[in-house]
Amino acid sequence: MTRAQPTTLVIDRRGTASLRSRAVSAGVRRLLQPRLARYASAPLDETALRRAAAIDRMAARGRPPRGTHCRRIRFDGFAAEWVHGPGVGRDRSRVILYLHGGGWICCGLNTHRRMVAHFSAAAGVPALSVDYRMVPQVRFEQEVDDCVTAYRWLLEDRGVPPGNIVIMGDSAGGYLTFATALRARDEGLPQPAALAALSPMLDMDLTAKLAHANVDLDPSAPGPLLERLVEGILGHLDPADPKVSPVRADLAGLPPTLLTAGSTELLYCDSEVMARRLAEAGVPVTLQVWDRQLHVFQMFGSFLPESRAAIAELGAFVRRAFAGSLRDADALGVADAAAGTDREAG
């Protein structure tokens, strides 16, 4: 593959954290951190995986925003769901392919329906949310298979042009966003219009993350839990393998990308490194850094001013992707210099 010329990396810094978001972070530190520490001290055995799988079933009681319309569809071995957020019509010629987070072992359509509906409404297009099979139903490295199947289905069965698809995901789903695009490229499928990854984990080697200053700043203190998770689901793989850690892969040919992360979350460094690697590979990329925000803070919807703003900007990014205006790296920037945007050479 011909090496592309480096492009500009746009770093869009968002601050300062609102009083409400700081209060939420304090609550997470006080209430959630001890619970995560207990989970980290327990083995990732069949009982733990069964409890993790129950999270999505319990979330079924939740309700998406008023005016949301959903329709479940079946694939061979897994499911997905069309999510039309409030105000989004029936047209499915432009689509967000959404890949949920949950540490590769939990969450699903129910836990993410509300957030996906917000993204759909902000972008003005429906989302196909994929309920891909997870550990222990499949091995870690096989989870991407269902995501690629859903992407291929949109292209070949639904006839959606690749320029009318944006692949988006949070956390583990952010990992799968890149894994899906890389697998699609390697299998000769066309690339989507753009990628958007929210607080993704992209380097399965934890060395850099556990040495980062954010290990003491992240309110949820997830370091020990990540160690337990990686040990439990990747024990048979080499974390340094580019097929296991997308941040180490050949990224040439990927479409314009938006990465978002909180400045103090432990996974921030993955987005930082990936943004630089994408720019070096000639991929137009923006890294949005939100001051002191929690991991995947967009889940708070309208409750936090930062989550409202981030959802709106993800929607605007999708709209620009469909308009074909993201190939120039500067076009990805959504803030001007007065708002704290840096532009760094790739």
Number of C-alpha atoms within 10 A of each C-alpha: 6 6 12 14 12 17 21 21 27 28 23 24 20 20 15 11 15 15 11 13 21 14 11 17 19 14 14 17 16 13 13 15 17 14 11 16 16 11 16 18 11 11 14 19 10 10 10 13 15 14 12 17 19 12 16 18 14 12 16 13 10 12 12 20 16 11 13 19 18 18 10 13 12 10 14 7 9 13 17 22 18 23 29 27 29 19 15 20 13 10 10 18 14 22 26 29 24 32 31 30 25 19 20 23 23 21 22 25 24 18 23 22 26 22 19 31 29 27 30 28 25 23 26 22 26 28 30 27 28 26 23 25 23 22 18 15 10 13 15 19 16 14 19 24 17 22 29 22 17 25 25 18 14 22 18 11 10 12 11 18 17 20 18 22 25 27 29 30 25 28 24 22 28 27 30 31 29 27 25 25 26 23 17 20 17 10 10 9 16 18 21 25 25 29 27 26 28 28 31 29 27 24 25 25 16 16 9 13 20 18 11 14 14 19 19 16 15 25 25 26 21 19 21 16 19 18 15 16 19 18 14 14 18 15 10 10 15 13 18 15 15 14 17 21 19 23 26 18 17 16 23 20 19 23 24 27 28 24 27 27 29 24 23 22 27 29 28 23 23 21 27 17 14 23 26 25 22 27 27 21 20 24 28 28 34 30 25 26 23 23 19 23 27 25 24 19 22 27 20 18 21 13 12 19 16 24 20 18 14 21 25 16 16 24 20 17 26 31 20 17 24 20 12 15 16 23 17 15 21 17 16 25 23 15 16 10 11 6 12 13 20 17 16 12 12 20
